[in-house]
Amino acid sequence: MFTPKIPPPDTAPTPGTSLVQPLTGITHTPACTCHHSPAAAPAPVPAAPVSRSAVQLTPGSLLVAAAGGTAVVLVVGTVLVSMLLATAITAASVAICAVVLRSLLNRPNNR
């Protein structure tokens, strides 16, 4: 059941032959029938002149980029500080709960 199924030697292809026969005698029809002459080929398009870079930094755009960067830093900093504060508050409340539970469990008769 788990052994590979190898074809018998008489049906296996030999290394020099292929199962796919090459296509011969195929002719392609032209895309159009308007019989263009070779002299009527379109003229080559002249090369575009070398242009400046696509991004142009003006004083106004630099000011906007600096303001945007500052805003991103402030927002990310605010989020990180708030996450740290939430972690600290959670740790403090868990510590207080642990102290209260410890005092309740250690001295049950002193209430």
Buried (B, 14 or more C-beta within 10 A) or exposed (E): EEEEEEEEEEEEEEEEEEEEEEEEEEEEEEEEEEEEEEEEEEEEEEEEEEEEEEEEEEEEEEEEEEEEEEEEEEEEEEEEEEEEEEEEEEEEEEEEEEEEEEEEEEEEEEE
